[in-house]
Amino acid sequence: MKRWMVFIPVAALAVFAGVLGLRMGQVPSETEIINRYAAAYLDMSPAGASLTDCAATTHPDPGVRMVITCVHPNGVATTFYAGPRGEPLPDPHQGPAA
């Protein structure tokens, strides 16, 4: 076995880590964020819920990228707050947790 062949797995690992790092560094689109929270809404809602129950708006606070509100046909509303990179945030109107 040639000595340089030992470095092939190391090179493959380096390429994989680079691709993974590039992918992790990308900011998700607004559509991706809405779809993520709409899927979470479907997982937690009773029968009759659909992806079209959800809509998103902007928020005046720059730390909150989007507010996703899903209204079930029975009238119950679920609101999600997404940060600049789509991460879940607590309700900014609630204040700090006690």
Backbone atoms as SQL, in Angstrom:
CREATE TABLE atoms (id INTEGER PRIMARY KEY, chain TEXT, resi INTEGER, resn TEXT, atom TEXT, x REAL, y REAL, z REAL);
INSERT INTO atoms VALUES
  (1, 'A', 1, 'MET', 'N', 0.850, -1.169, 0.000),
  (2, 'A', 1, 'MET', 'CA', 0.000, 0.000, 0.000),
  (3, 'A', 1, 'MET', 'C', 0.898, 1.234, 0.000),
  (4, 'A', 2, 'LYS', 'N', 0.528, 2.166, -0.822),
  (5, 'A', 2, 'LYS', 'CA', 1.342, 3.370, -0.928),
  (6, 'A', 2, 'LYS', 'C', 1.054, 4.307, 0.242),
  (7, 'A', 3, 'ARG', 'N', 2.077, 5.048, 0.633),
  (8, 'A', 3, 'ARG', 'CA', 1.952, 5.935, 1.800),
  (9, 'A', 3, 'ARG', 'C', 0.916, 7.033, 1.604),
  (10, 'A', 4, 'TRP', 'N', 0.790, 7.566, 0.404),
  (11, 'A', 4, 'TRP', 'CA', -0.146, 8.672, 0.178),
  (12, 'A', 4, 'TRP', 'C', -1.596, 8.239, 0.313),
  (13, 'A', 5, 'MET', 'N', -1.886, 6.960, 0.191),
  (14, 'A', 5, 'MET', 'CA', -3.261, 6.465, 0.306),
  (15, 'A', 5, 'MET', 'C', -3.782, 6.589, 1.738),
  (16, 'A', 6, 'VAL', 'N', -2.884, 6.702, 2.685),
  (17, 'A', 6, 'VAL', 'CA', -3.286, 6.884, 4.074),
  (18, 'A', 6, 'VAL', 'C', -3.985, 8.231, 4.251),
  (19, 'A', 7, 'PHE', 'N', -3.629, 9.208, 3.431),
  (20, 'A', 7, 'PHE', 'CA', -4.185, 10.542, 3.578),
  (21, 'A', 7, 'PHE', 'C', -5.546, 10.715, 2.904),
  (22, 'A', 8, 'ILE', 'N', -5.985, 9.753, 2.123),
  (23, 'A', 8, 'ILE', 'CA', -7.290, 9.862, 1.454),
  (24, 'A', 8, 'ILE', 'C', -8.431, 9.984, 2.466),
  (25, 'A', 9, 'PRO', 'N', -8.501, 9.137, 3.506),
  (26, 'A', 9, 'PRO', 'CA', -9.578, 9.316, 4.493),
  (27, 'A', 9, 'PRO', 'C', -9.498, 10.670, 5.211),
  (28, 'A', 10, 'VAL', 'N', -8.286, 11.132, 5.480),
  (29, 'A', 10, 'VAL', 'CA', -8.117, 12.434, 6.141),
  (30, 'A', 10, 'VAL', 'C', -8.614, 13.552, 5.233),
  (31, 'A', 11, 'ALA', 'N', -8.295, 13.475, 3.943),
  (32, 'A', 11, 'ALA', 'CA', -8.750, 14.479, 2.985),
  (33, 'A', 11, 'ALA', 'C', -10.271, 14.442, 2.851),
  (34, 'A', 12, 'ALA', 'N', -10.855, 13.245, 2.818),
  (35, 'A', 12, 'ALA', 'CA', -12.313, 13.117, 2.729),
  (36, 'A', 12, 'ALA', 'C', -12.976, 13.718, 3.960),
  (37, 'A', 13, 'LEU', 'N', -12.405, 13.484, 5.125),
  (38, 'A', 13, 'LEU', 'CA', -12.948, 14.056, 6.360),
  (39, 'A', 13, 'LEU', 'C', -12.852, 15.577, 6.346),
  (40, 'A', 14, 'ALA', 'N', -11.759, 16.112, 5.843),
  (41, 'A', 14, 'ALA', 'CA', -11.590, 17.559, 5.762),
  (42, 'A', 14, 'ALA', 'C', -12.612, 18.177, 4.805),
  (43, 'A', 15, 'VAL', 'N', -12.854, 17.537, 3.682),
  (44, 'A', 15, 'VAL', 'CA', -13.853, 18.036, 2.727),
  (45, 'A', 15, 'VAL', 'C', -15.248, 17.980, 3.350),
  (46, 'A', 16, 'PHE', 'N', -15.567, 16.875, 4.017),
  (47, 'A', 16, 'PHE', 'CA', -16.860, 16.738, 4.676),
  (48, 'A', 16, 'PHE', 'C', -17.055, 17.823, 5.734),
  (49, 'A', 17, 'ALA', 'N', -16.039, 18.067, 6.538),
  (50, 'A', 17, 'ALA', 'CA', -16.126, 19.101, 7.574),
  (51, 'A', 17, 'ALA', 'C', -16.302, 20.483, 6.946),
  (52, 'A', 18, 'GLY', 'N', -15.641, 20.729, 5.838),
  (53, 'A', 18, 'GLY', 'CA', -15.783, 22.013, 5.155),
  (54, 'A', 18, 'GLY', 'C', -17.187, 22.220, 4.609),
  (55, 'A', 19, 'VAL', 'N', -17.740, 21.191, 3.993),
  (56, 'A', 19, 'VAL', 'CA', -19.109, 21.283, 3.457),
  (57, 'A', 19, 'VAL', 'C', -20.099, 21.460, 4.594),
  (58, 'A', 20, 'LEU', 'N', -19.933, 20.705, 5.655),
  (59, 'A', 20, 'LEU', 'CA', -20.819, 20.821, 6.808),
  (60, 'A', 20, 'LEU', 'C', -20.729, 22.224, 7.425),
  (61, 'A', 21, 'GLY', 'N', -19.527, 22.748, 7.564),
  (62, 'A', 21, 'GLY', 'CA', -19.358, 24.093, 8.110),
  (63, 'A', 21, 'GLY', 'C', -19.973, 25.153, 7.223),
  (64, 'A', 22, 'LEU', 'N', -19.844, 25.006, 5.921),
  (65, 'A', 22, 'LEU', 'CA', -20.457, 25.950, 4.992),
  (66, 'A', 22, 'LEU', 'C', -21.972, 25.899, 5.102),
  (67, 'A', 23, 'ARG', 'N', -22.508, 24.704, 5.183),
  (68, 'A', 23, 'ARG', 'CA', -23.966, 24.546, 5.285),
  (69, 'A', 23, 'ARG', 'C', -24.493, 25.115, 6.602),
  (70, 'A', 24, 'MET', 'N', -23.769, 24.890, 7.684),
  (71, 'A', 24, 'MET', 'CA', -24.201, 25.389, 8.990),
  (72, 'A', 24, 'MET', 'C', -24.130, 26.912, 9.058),
  (73, 'A', 25, 'GLY', 'N', -23.248, 27.516, 8.279),
  (74, 'A', 25, 'GLY', 'CA', -23.076, 28.953, 8.308),
  (75, 'A', 25, 'GLY', 'C', -24.086, 29.721, 7.482),
  (76, 'A', 26, 'GLN', 'N', -24.868, 29.027, 6.665),
  (77, 'A', 26, 'GLN', 'CA', -25.841, 29.714, 5.825),
  (78, 'A', 26, 'GLN', 'C', -27.077, 30.089, 6.635),
  (79, 'A', 27, 'VAL', 'N', -27.562, 31.292, 6.413),
  (80, 'A', 27, 'VAL', 'CA', -28.778, 31.757, 7.065),
  (81, 'A', 27, 'VAL', 'C', -29.970, 31.194, 6.299),
  (82, 'A', 28, 'PRO', 'N', -30.918, 30.555, 6.991),
  (83, 'A', 28, 'PRO', 'CA', -32.063, 29.989, 6.283),
  (84, 'A', 28, 'PRO', 'C', -32.944, 31.080, 5.683),
  (85, 'A', 29, 'SER', 'N', -33.619, 30.745, 4.592),
  (86, 'A', 29, 'SER', 'CA', -34.530, 31.701, 3.962),
  (87, 'A', 29, 'SER', 'C', -35.797, 31.825, 4.811),
  (88, 'A', 30, 'GLU', 'N', -36.568, 32.846, 4.536),
  (89, 'A', 30, 'GLU', 'CA', -37.810, 33.028, 5.280),
  (90, 'A', 30, 'GLU', 'C', -38.772, 31.865, 5.029),
  (91, 'A', 31, 'THR', 'N', -38.782, 31.364, 3.805),
  (92, 'A', 31, 'THR', 'CA', -39.637, 30.220, 3.494),
  (93, 'A', 31, 'THR', 'C', -39.235, 28.998, 4.314),
  (94, 'A', 32, 'GLU', 'N', -37.929, 28.744, 4.446),
  (95, 'A', 32, 'GLU', 'CA', -37.455, 27.611, 5.243),
  (96, 'A', 32, 'GLU', 'C', -37.856, 27.765, 6.709),
  (97, 'A', 33, 'ILE', 'N', -37.764, 28.981, 7.217),
  (98, 'A', 33, 'ILE', 'CA', -38.136, 29.223, 8.614),
  (99, 'A', 33, 'ILE', 'C', -39.627, 28.988, 8.809),
  (100, 'A', 34, 'ILE', 'N', -40.451, 29.542, 7.927),
  (101, 'A', 34, 'ILE', 'CA', -41.903, 29.364, 8.047),
  (102, 'A', 34, 'ILE', 'C', -42.259, 27.884, 7.965),
  (103, 'A', 35, 'ASN', 'N', -41.664, 27.169, 7.013),
  (104, 'A', 35, 'ASN', 'CA', -41.961, 25.739, 6.867),
  (105, 'A', 35, 'ASN', 'C', -41.556, 24.944, 8.104),
  (106, 'A', 36, 'ARG', 'N', -40.435, 25.314, 8.718),
  (107, 'A', 36, 'ARG', 'CA', -39.972, 24.617, 9.930),
  (108, 'A', 36, 'ARG', 'C', -40.984, 24.785, 11.067),
  (109, 'A', 37, 'TYR', 'N', -41.446, 26.014, 11.275),
  (110, 'A', 37, 'TYR', 'CA', -42.384, 26.250, 12.364),
  (111, 'A', 37, 'TYR', 'C', -43.779, 25.734, 12.036),
  (112, 'A', 38, 'ALA', 'N', -44.170, 25.747, 10.767),
  (113, 'A', 38, 'ALA', 'CA', -45.459, 25.173, 10.380),
  (114, 'A', 38, 'ALA', 'C', -45.455, 23.664, 10.628),
  (115, 'A', 39, 'ALA', 'N', -44.332, 23.000, 10.356),
  (116, 'A', 39, 'ALA', 'CA', -44.222, 21.564, 10.634),
  (117, 'A', 39, 'ALA', 'C', -44.309, 21.303, 12.140),
  (118, 'A', 40, 'ALA', 'N', -43.681, 22.159, 12.946),
  (119, 'A', 40, 'ALA', 'CA', -43.774, 22.012, 14.407),
  (120, 'A', 40, 'ALA', 'C', -45.216, 22.202, 14.867),
  (121, 'A', 41, 'TYR', 'N', -45.913, 23.150, 14.259),
  (122, 'A', 41, 'TYR', 'CA', -47.325, 23.389, 14.575),
  (123, 'A', 41, 'TYR', 'C', -48.154, 22.143, 14.270),
  (124, 'A', 42, 'LEU', 'N', -47.913, 21.515, 13.106),
  (125, 'A', 42, 'LEU', 'CA', -48.660, 20.310, 12.749),
  (126, 'A', 42, 'LEU', 'C', -48.403, 19.182, 13.741),
  (127, 'A', 43, 'ASP', 'N', -47.170, 19.073, 14.218),
  (128, 'A', 43, 'ASP', 'CA', -46.830, 18.018, 15.179),
  (129, 'A', 43, 'ASP', 'C', -47.543, 18.195, 16.509),
  (130, 'A', 44, 'MET', 'N', -47.821, 19.428, 16.902),
  (131, 'A', 44, 'MET', 'CA', -48.397, 19.668, 18.220),
  (132, 'A', 44, 'MET', 'C', -49.896, 19.969, 18.199),
  (133, 'A', 45, 'SER', 'N', -50.495, 20.044, 17.024),
  (134, 'A', 45, 'SER', 'CA', -51.901, 20.431, 16.919),
  (135, 'A', 45, 'SER', 'C', -52.814, 19.224, 16.770),
  (136, 'A', 46, 'PRO', 'N', -54.086, 19.397, 17.166),
  (137, 'A', 46, 'PRO', 'CA', -55.050, 18.303, 16.981),
  (138, 'A', 46, 'PRO', 'C', -55.415, 18.139, 15.506),
  (139, 'A', 47, 'ALA', 'N', -56.210, 17.148, 15.222),
  (140, 'A', 47, 'ALA', 'CA', -56.640, 16.871, 13.847),
  (141, 'A', 47, 'ALA', 'C', -57.298, 18.107, 13.234),
  (142, 'A', 48, 'GLY', 'N', -57.122, 18.247, 11.941),
  (143, 'A', 48, 'GLY', 'CA', -57.703, 19.378, 11.229),
  (144, 'A', 48, 'GLY', 'C', -56.711, 20.489, 10.942),
  (145, 'A', 49, 'ALA', 'N', -55.513, 20.409, 11.504),
  (146, 'A', 49, 'ALA', 'CA', -54.497, 21.438, 11.268),
  (147, 'A', 49, 'ALA', 'C', -53.861, 21.222, 9.901),
  (148, 'A', 50, 'SER', 'N', -53.458, 22.326, 9.264),
  (149, 'A', 50, 'SER', 'CA', -52.752, 22.223, 7.980),
  (150, 'A', 50, 'SER', 'C', -51.688, 23.308, 7.911),
  (151, 'A', 51, 'LEU', 'N', -50.757, 23.130, 6.978),
  (152, 'A', 51, 'LEU', 'CA', -49.672, 24.108, 6.812),
  (153, 'A', 51, 'LEU', 'C', -50.214, 25.488, 6.468),
  (154, 'A', 52, 'THR', 'N', -51.347, 25.534, 5.791),
  (155, 'A', 52, 'THR', 'CA', -51.905, 26.822, 5.380),
  (156, 'A', 52, 'THR', 'C', -52.543, 27.592, 6.535),
  (157, 'A', 53, 'ASP', 'N', -52.552, 27.019, 7.718),
  (158, 'A', 53, 'ASP', 'CA', -53.044, 27.736, 8.906),
  (159, 'A', 53, 'ASP', 'C', -52.033, 28.779, 9.373),
  (160, 'A', 54, 'CYS', 'N', -50.807, 28.733, 8.843),
  (161, 'A', 54, 'CYS', 'CA', -49.718, 29.569, 9.338),
  (162, 'A', 54, 'CYS', 'C', -49.402, 30.731, 8.397),
  (163, 'A', 55, 'ALA', 'N', -49.052, 31.859, 9.011),
  (164, 'A', 55, 'ALA', 'CA', -48.604, 33.044, 8.277),
  (165, 'A', 55, 'ALA', 'C', -47.515, 33.711, 9.108),
  (166, 'A', 56, 'ALA', 'N', -46.663, 34.493, 8.444),
  (167, 'A', 56, 'ALA', 'CA', -45.553, 35.137, 9.143),
  (168, 'A', 56, 'ALA', 'C', -45.549, 36.628, 8.878),
  (169, 'A', 57, 'THR', 'N', -45.071, 37.360, 9.867),
  (170, 'A', 57, 'THR', 'CA', -44.894, 38.808, 9.743),
  (171, 'A', 57, 'THR', 'C', -43.542, 39.170, 10.345),
  (172, 'A', 58, 'THR', 'N', -43.124, 40.378, 10.081),
  (173, 'A', 58, 'THR', 'CA', -41.891, 40.867, 10.688),
  (174, 'A', 58, 'THR', 'C', -42.199, 41.394, 12.086),
  (175, 'A', 59, 'HIS', 'N', -41.153, 41.658, 12.842),
  (176, 'A', 59, 'HIS', 'CA', -41.293, 42.179, 14.201),
  (177, 'A', 59, 'HIS', 'C', -40.439, 43.436, 14.299),
  (178, 'A', 60, 'PRO', 'N', -40.887, 44.464, 15.027),
  (179, 'A', 60, 'PRO', 'CA', -40.094, 45.696, 15.113),
  (180, 'A', 60, 'PRO', 'C', -38.755, 45.533, 15.839),
  (181, 'A', 61, 'ASP', 'N', -38.641, 44.533, 16.683),
  (182, 'A', 61, 'ASP', 'CA', -37.389, 44.283, 17.397),
  (183, 'A', 61, 'ASP', 'C', -36.394, 43.618, 16.446),
  (184, 'A', 62, 'PRO', 'N', -35.192, 44.186, 16.235),
  (185, 'A', 62, 'PRO', 'CA', -34.233, 43.572, 15.316),
  (186, 'A', 62, 'PRO', 'C', -33.736, 42.197, 15.770),
  (187, 'A', 63, 'GLY', 'N', -33.926, 41.857, 17.023),
  (188, 'A', 63, 'GLY', 'CA', -33.532, 40.544, 17.524),
  (189, 'A', 63, 'GLY', 'C', -34.537, 39.455, 17.201),
  (190, 'A', 64, 'VAL', 'N', -35.692, 39.853, 16.669),
  (191, 'A', 64, 'VAL', 'CA', -36.732, 38.902, 16.280),
  (192, 'A', 64, 'VAL', 'C', -36.922, 39.038, 14.776),
  (193, 'A', 65, 'ARG', 'N', -36.555, 38.001, 14.040),
  (194, 'A', 65, 'ARG', 'CA', -36.646, 38.080, 12.579),
  (195, 'A', 65, 'ARG', 'C', -38.082, 37.946, 12.095),
  (196, 'A', 66, 'MET', 'N', -38.817, 36.998, 12.652),
  (197, 'A', 66, 'MET', 'CA', -40.176, 36.739, 12.193),
  (198, 'A', 66, 'MET', 'C', -41.067, 36.303, 13.340),
  (199, 'A', 67, 'VAL', 'N', -42.353, 36.573, 13.164),
  (200, 'A', 67, 'VAL', 'CA', -43.384, 36.067, 14.058),
  (201, 'A', 67, 'VAL', 'C', -44.273, 35.175, 13.198),
  (202, 'A', 68, 'ILE', 'N', -44.337, 33.901, 13.532),
  (203, 'A', 68, 'ILE', 'CA', -45.141, 32.949, 12.782),
  (204, 'A', 68, 'ILE', 'C', -46.361, 32.621, 13.627),
  (205, 'A', 69, 'THR', 'N', -47.534, 32.907, 13.099),
  (206, 'A', 69, 'THR', 'CA', -48.776, 32.650, 13.803),
  (207, 'A', 69, 'THR', 'C', -49.574, 31.614, 13.032),
  (208, 'A', 70, 'CYS', 'N', -49.989, 30.567, 13.725),
  (209, 'A', 70, 'CYS', 'CA', -50.791, 29.505, 13.132),
  (210, 'A', 70, 'CYS', 'C', -52.129, 29.467, 13.872),
  (211, 'A', 71, 'VAL', 'N', -53.217, 29.573, 13.119),
  (212, 'A', 71, 'VAL', 'CA', -54.551, 29.567, 13.717),
  (213, 'A', 71, 'VAL', 'C', -55.271, 28.302, 13.272),
  (214, 'A', 72, 'HIS', 'N', -55.546, 27.435, 14.234),
  (215, 'A', 72, 'HIS', 'CA', -56.244, 26.178, 13.966),
  (216, 'A', 72, 'HIS', 'C', -57.692, 26.492, 13.598),
  (217, 'A', 73, 'PRO', 'N', -58.338, 25.658, 12.784),
  (218, 'A', 73, 'PRO', 'CA', -59.746, 25.894, 12.435),
  (219, 'A', 73, 'PRO', 'C', -60.670, 26.003, 13.649),
  (220, 'A', 74, 'ASN', 'N', -60.284, 25.426, 14.787),
  (221, 'A', 74, 'ASN', 'CA', -61.113, 25.556, 15.989),
  (222, 'A', 74, 'ASN', 'C', -60.905, 26.901, 16.691),
  (223, 'A', 75, 'GLY', 'N', -60.004, 27.763, 16.159),
  (224, 'A', 75, 'GLY', 'CA', -59.808, 29.103, 16.692),
  (225, 'A', 75, 'GLY', 'C', -58.610, 29.284, 17.599),
  (226, 'A', 76, 'VAL', 'N', -57.927, 28.227, 17.966),
  (227, 'A', 76, 'VAL', 'CA', -56.768, 28.331, 18.856),
  (228, 'A', 76, 'VAL', 'C', -55.550, 28.793, 18.046),
  (229, 'A', 77, 'ALA', 'N', -54.919, 29.870, 18.510),
  (230, 'A', 77, 'ALA', 'CA', -53.742, 30.417, 17.816),
  (231, 'A', 77, 'ALA', 'C', -52.463, 29.987, 18.531),
  (232, 'A', 78, 'THR', 'N', -51.475, 29.648, 17.741),
  (233, 'A', 78, 'THR', 'CA', -50.145, 29.305, 18.249),
  (234, 'A', 78, 'THR', 'C', -49.159, 30.262, 17.599),
  (235, 'A', 79, 'THR', 'N', -48.334, 30.915, 18.412),
  (236, 'A', 79, 'THR', 'CA', -47.387, 31.901, 17.892),
  (237, 'A', 79, 'THR', 'C', -45.963, 31.461, 18.196),
  (238, 'A', 80, 'PHE', 'N', -45.120, 31.542, 17.174),
  (239, 'A', 80, 'PHE', 'CA', -43.698, 31.225, 17.302),
  (240, 'A', 80, 'PHE', 'C', -42.908, 32.488, 16.976),
  (241, 'A', 81, 'TYR', 'N', -41.802, 32.687, 17.668),
  (242, 'A', 81, 'TYR', 'CA', -40.897, 33.806, 17.401),
  (243, 'A', 81, 'TYR', 'C', -39.570, 33.225, 16.939),
  (244, 'A', 82, 'ALA', 'N', -39.081, 33.709, 15.804),
  (245, 'A', 82, 'ALA', 'CA', -37.829, 33.208, 15.239),
  (246, 'A', 82, 'ALA', 'C', -36.780, 34.306, 15.268),
  (247, 'A', 83, 'GLY', 'N', -35.567, 33.946, 15.681),
  (248, 'A', 83, 'GLY', 'CA', -34.453, 34.880, 15.742),
  (249, 'A', 83, 'GLY', 'C', -33.833, 35.111, 14.377),
  (250, 'A', 84, 'PRO', 'N', -32.755, 35.861, 14.318),
  (251, 'A', 84, 'PRO', 'CA', -32.109, 36.206, 13.050),
  (252, 'A', 84, 'PRO', 'C', -31.681, 35.002, 12.210),
  (253, 'A', 85, 'ARG', 'N', -31.353, 33.895, 12.839),
  (254, 'A', 85, 'ARG', 'CA', -30.956, 32.699, 12.095),
  (255, 'A', 85, 'ARG', 'C', -32.039, 31.629, 12.128),
  (256, 'A', 86, 'GLY', 'N', -33.261, 32.020, 12.496),
  (257, 'A', 86, 'GLY', 'CA', -34.381, 31.084, 12.519),
  (258, 'A', 86, 'GLY', 'C', -34.531, 30.321, 13.816),
  (259, 'A', 87, 'GLU', 'N', -33.676, 30.615, 14.792),
  (260, 'A', 87, 'GLU', 'CA', -33.739, 29.899, 16.061),
  (261, 'A', 87, 'GLU', 'C', -34.989, 30.315, 16.844),
  (262, 'A', 88, 'PRO', 'N', -35.549, 29.388, 17.651),
  (263, 'A', 88, 'PRO', 'CA', -36.735, 29.730, 18.436),
  (264, 'A', 88, 'PRO', 'C', -36.396, 30.714, 19.548),
  (265, 'A', 89, 'LEU', 'N', -37.282, 31.661, 19.750),
  (266, 'A', 89, 'LEU', 'CA', -37.122, 32.661, 20.803),
  (267, 'A', 89, 'LEU', 'C', -38.343, 32.638, 21.718),
  (268, 'A', 90, 'PRO', 'N', -38.174, 33.054, 22.962),
  (269, 'A', 90, 'PRO', 'CA', -39.343, 33.197, 23.827),
  (270, 'A', 90, 'PRO', 'C', -40.163, 34.411, 23.389),
  (271, 'A', 91, 'ASP', 'N', -41.391, 34.458, 23.822),
  (272, 'A', 91, 'ASP', 'CA', -42.259, 35.582, 23.517),
  (273, 'A', 91, 'ASP', 'C', -41.630, 36.857, 24.081),
  (274, 'A', 92, 'PRO', 'N', -41.293, 37.849, 23.225),
  (275, 'A', 92, 'PRO', 'CA', -40.649, 39.060, 23.741),
  (276, 'A', 92, 'PRO', 'C', -41.554, 39.915, 24.622),
  (277, 'A', 93, 'HIS', 'N', -42.841, 39.665, 24.596),
  (278, 'A', 93, 'HIS', 'CA', -43.772, 40.439, 25.422),
  (279, 'A', 93, 'HIS', 'C', -43.905, 39.866, 26.828),
  (280, 'A', 94, 'GLN', 'N', -43.394, 38.658, 27.048),
  (281, 'A', 94, 'GLN', 'CA', -43.524, 38.008, 28.349),
  (282, 'A', 94, 'GLN', 'C', -42.525, 38.560, 29.373),
  (283, 'A', 95, 'GLY', 'N', -41.427, 39.080, 28.918),
  (284, 'A', 95, 'GLY', 'CA', -40.398, 39.544, 29.846),
  (285, 'A', 95, 'GLY', 'C', -39.540, 38.383, 30.295),
  (286, 'A', 96, 'PRO', 'N', -38.552, 38.640, 31.146),
  (287, 'A', 96, 'PRO', 'CA', -37.672, 37.550, 31.603),
  (288, 'A', 96, 'PRO', 'C', -38.412, 36.549, 32.480),
  (289, 'A', 97, 'ALA', 'N', -37.984, 35.309, 32.378),
  (290, 'A', 97, 'ALA', 'CA', -38.595, 34.250, 33.191),
  (291, 'A', 97, 'ALA', 'C', -38.171, 34.423, 34.644),
  (292, 'A', 98, 'ALA', 'N', -39.104, 34.156, 35.545),
  (293, 'A', 98, 'ALA', 'CA', -38.825, 34.295, 36.979),
  (294, 'A', 98, 'ALA', 'C', -38.228, 33.050, 37.546);
